[in-house]
Amino acid sequence: MSYLDTLLQGVEVEWKLLGEVAEYEQPTKYLVSSKNYNNNYKTPVLTAGKTFILGFTDETEGIYKGSENPVIIFDDFTTANKWVDFDFKAKSSAMKMISSKDESKVLIKYIFYWLNSLPSGLVEEDHKRQWIGNYSNKDFPIPPLAVQKEIVRILDTFTELTAELTAELTAELTARKNQYKYYREQLLNNSEYKIEKLEDIAKIYLGLTYTPTYVESGVKFISAQNTSSDFLDLSNVKYISEKEFKNSTSNAKPKKGDVLFTRVGSNLGHPVIVDTDEDLCIFVSLGFIRVKKEKVLNSYIKHWMNTELFWEQVRKNTHGAAKINLNTGWLNKFEVLLPSLQEQARIVSILDKFDTLTTSISEGLPKEIELRKKQYEYYRDQLLTFHKNNQL
């Protein structure tokens, strides 16, 4: 911070509208003519918004030389923007290519970092063209070119270091996940364990097969979206009345300790443990397993549902099916390799530690990656926050 203070202290700042120092064009001259995309081709095809790189093309004509003249790709509607210093073609003219009118006065990379220091999102949630209606009329601070270069250098360096650290942390996270998977398979797939049918050690229940009447408050009604993380997320739920809850089948009322799982959809089979005592009701997209505590631990079943042994049995029962649905009838017949309760507790203790490192929101490597991102954003905003008294 002492270096930043020295850099910014007393520097004269000129203010102009962004539209006075930057210009934009639609990439009409650089549109791709074929939709024959292939990742083995050389030239990326860009699109507006967060998707950004749509694919790669083998076309050789009409390529914008971003490697020679970098630009900012800007989406009028979402305000998403990307720094582009490589050659590309564009899918449509819906996006804008922003460049500096005079690099000897305002660096385009400085404009890019400044854009990203602004609040994100649509202005007043409208759907007008954001550049034309808003951004070209924003007050833009212009410190001396030498200061712009130093700000860009600092943020480039920080971006590079953050990317390297994130890559290292991501690699470590991947390694931990692979390690967790390896030990999970080793610990839960032991031929010396006793083979039990799931129906002999637990009971399976399914949610409501009809859509209930929702109310503003009452009993929380949850579906597959509430179990997409590695914990039961009750931050966004619907509600049913107490009366409807009481009249609902007990099959749709999980209790604390039950193992919820997704029956359909992209997150098929994903298990989470209910960790609350409050009343809950579930939709048919979910089911839950209530273990017989004298035989098996709920956490053991949760880890088992992630093993290859479990998924081999799913594939066997759904072979050739157009739409996969975890059916109670054949789930009951699934085989579980079951050690003693004491051994189950030891296995769960080991796997839970790996689980915490790899998936926890508040602990482990994902949190560290998020902290690095926030750290970068903090220093970027410190460098690009100006006051309108002609100095930083």
N, C-alpha and C positions, 0 to 999 in steps of 0.2 A: 504493500500500500504506500510506503514511503516513495518508491519509484514512481508510482502512478501520480502521487501528489506533485512530485518534481516535474513530471512530464506535462501535467495539465495546468499547473499554476500560472495564472496571469496570461494565458494564451488568448489572443484576439479571435473571436468567432464571428463570421459573417452568416447572416440568415437569408435564405432564399426559398422560394417554393421548389419542391422537388422537381416539378415539371419544367423548371427553368434550367436545371443542371443535368437532367437525365432525359433521354428520349426512349421511345419504345416503338416496336413494330410487330405486326403479326407475321408469323413465319410462313407466309403464303408461298414464297419462292422455294421453300425447303420441305414442302409436303411430300410424304411418301406416297407412291402410286400403287404399290402392291401391299396386300395384307399377308404376304407369305413370310411371316416372321420365323426366325430360327436362332437359337442361342449360339449357334456355331458361326453365324454371320458376324461381320465386323462392326457395322455402324448402328448405334442405338437409335431407336425411334422414341421420341419423347412425347408425353401427353400432359395436359394440365392436371393440377391437383396432386394428391399424395401418391398416386400410382407412379407417376413420373416416367420411368422407363417401361414402355409397353412391350418391347421386344427388340429384335435386331434384324436388320435388312441387309441384302446383298447389293442394293442399288448404289451406283457410283456417281450419279449425276445429282445436282441440286443439294449438295451437302453443305451445311453451315460449318465454317471452320472455327469452331469454338476454341481449338488449340492455339489459334493465332489471335483471335479477338474474343475473349471470354464475355459471356452475358449472364444476366439473371433471368431465369425462366419464372414467370409470374402468372398465377392463375387469378383471373379477374373475380371469380366468384368465391373461392375459399381463402384467398390471399396467401396460399401456400407458395413458397418460392424456393428455388434451388440455384446454387452456383454451378455454372456449366463452363468448364475449360477444356472440353473435348469436342470432337466433331460429331454432328448428329443430323438426323432428319426429324420431322415433326409429323404427328398423326393428323392434326387439324389446326386451324388458325384460332382456336378458342383461347390459346395461351398468348402471353406477350413475351417478347424478348427485350429486356431493358439494358441499355448501355449508357455510358457517360457521354455527354456532348463534348467534353473537353477533358481528357485524362491529365492534362497539365495543371488542371485546377481542382478537379474532383475525381478521385479514383473509383472505378466501378466496384471494386472489392469493398471499399469503405461504404458505399451505398448499400451493398448486400448486407454487411454486418449491421448497419443502422436499421434497415428494414426489419431484421430479425430481432431487434431490441424493442420494437413496437408491440403493443398488445395484439394478440392474435385473434382471429375470428372475424366474422362479418360485422360491419358497422350497423348497429341497431337492428341486427338480424334481417336486413333487407337483402334483396337479391339483385341489386344494381351492379353495374360494372364497377368493381372496387377501384381500379386504377383511374379511370376517367372521372368517376364521381368523387373520389376521396384522396387517393394517394398523390396525384399530381398537384393537389392543392395543400399538401401538408408542409408545414414549416420545416426546413431542412438545415441543420447546422453545418457550417463549413469552416473548420479550423485550417491553419496553414497546411500546405501539402506535406511538409516534413512530419507534422503531427499525424496526419492521416496515414502516412506510410508506417509510422511507428505503431499506431493503433492496429493497423492491418497485420503488421509483423507479429505483434503480441498475440493477437487473436488467431492468426494462422498457426503460430507455435502451440498455443493452448489447444486449438482444434486437433492438431496432429498428435500432441501428447495425450489428449483425452481419447482420441480414436485408438491409439496404441494401447492405452490402459484398458479401455473397454474391450478391445480385441483379446487382450490377455485374460481379463476377467471372464469374458464369454467363453474362451477356450477352457479356462479352469472350471467354469460352470458345466460345460459339456463333458469334461472329464469326470466331474463329480456325478453327473447324471449317469454316465456310462458305468462308473464304479458302483453306484447304487443299483443299477440294473443287474450288473454281474453278481453282486452279493445277494440280491433278492432271488435271482434264479438258483443260486447255489444253496441258499438257506431254506427255500421253500419247496425245492424239488428234490427231496432226498428219498431215495427208494426204500430206506429203512423205516420211514414213517408209516404209520397206519393209514390205510385208505378209507376215507369216510365219504358217504354221499352227503351233499349239502343239506338235503332234507332231514338228515339224521342229526345234524348239529345246529341247524338254524331254521327259521321260517321266513318265507318270502312274501311280501305284500306289495300290492300295486295301488296306484293313485286313482282318483276319481275318473271315471270314463265319460263324464259329461262336463260341460263348462258351467260352473256355478254362477250365481248372481254376485257381482262384486259390489262392495260398499266402501265408503271412505275410510273406515277404521273398523277393527275387529280382530279376527284371527288371521294370522299371516297365511297366505296361500302361495305356495312356491311351485316352480316348474324347473325344467332343465337349465334355464339361464342362471338360476341361483346356485347351481353346483358346477359351473364351468371352471371355477378356480379349484385350488386344492384345499378349500375350506368352504363351509356353508356360508354364502354371502347373502345376508338378509337386508342389505342396504336399499334394494329396489324390489319391493314385493307388492302383490295385490292383497286385498283383504276380503274375507267373507264374514257374514254375521255369525254371532255365537249360536243362533238357532240353527243355521245351516250346518255349522260345524258339528253340533250335537246330533243332527239327523244324518250326518255322513257316515259311511261305513268305517269301521275301525281300521280297515286295511289301508286307509288313506291318512292315517294319523301317526306319523313317526314320533318316537320319543327319544330323549337324550340317550346316546350310546348306539342308536341304530345306524346301520351303514346305508346311506342313500346311494343310489346309482342311477345313471341315465339309461333309459331303455331304448331310445331312438335318437337318430341324428348324428352329427359329426363328432360329438363327444361321447359316443356310445360306450357304455360300461364304466364310465368314470365314477369312482367311488369317493364319497366324503362322509365323515362321521358327524352326526348331529351332536352339537356341543351346547345346546340350550335346553332349559326346562320348560320354556314357553310352549303353548299349544301351537301346532303347525298342521297344515293340511296340504296334501300334494296332488298334483295333476297326474294324469295317466302317463305322461312322458317320463315320470320317475317311478322307481320302485324302492323298497328298502328291505334290508335283511336284519332280522332280529335274532341274534345268536343265543344259543343255550350256553349260559356263562359257565356252567360246570364242565363244558366240553371244549369251548373255543373262545378266544379273545376277539373282540370286534376289530381291533387294529390288525390282527393276523389276517382276518378275512379281507380287510381293505387292501393290504399288500398283496394277498393272493390274487385279487381281481386284476392286478397289473401284471401278473406273470404270464409267461408263454404257455404254461400248463392250462391256465384259464382260457386264453385266447385260442388255443388249439381246439378246445371243446366248443367254443363259440363257432369257429369256422366249420367244424364238423356238422353242426346242427343248422347252419345257414348256407351251406354250399349251394350255389346256384340261385339263391334268393335275390330278387331284384331290390327288395327293401329289407334291411336287417332290423329285427325287433327282438330284444331279449325276452324270450318267452318263459313264463314261470314253470310250465310243464317240464321243459328240458333243463332249465337251470337247477331244478330240484335234484336232478340225476347227476349233476356235475360231481366229479371226484375231487376231493381235497386231501392232500397229503398232510397228515396231522400228527405232530409230536405231542409230548406232554405239555400241560399248561405252563410248567416252569420253563421248558425249552421255548415255547411260544413267546413267553415274556422276554427271554433273552434275545430272540430273533427280532422281535418288535423294537426292542431298545436300540439295537444296531441300525435297523432300517429307518427308524424315526429320525436318527441323527443325520443320516444321509438326506432324508426327506426335508428336514429343516434347512440344510445347507443349500439345497437345490430349488426349493419351491416357496419358501417362506417369504411373505411380503415384507415383514419387518426385520428379518434377520438374513444373514448370509450374503452371497454374492450379488443377487439381484438388487438388494438395497445399496450395495457399494457402487454398482453401475449407475443407479439413480442419483446418488450423492455426487458422483463425478460430473454428471450432466448439470446438476444444480450449481455446482462450483463454477463450471464454465460460464453458465448464464449469468451468475453473479458478477464475475469480472468483466464480461462483455458489457453489461449494463453500467458498471462503474466507468468504463471507458467512453461510453456513448451517451451519458446523461449530461446535457448542457443546460445552462441557464441563460435566459435572454437578457443579459446585461453586458453583452459583448465579450464575455469571457466564460471560461469553463467553470 
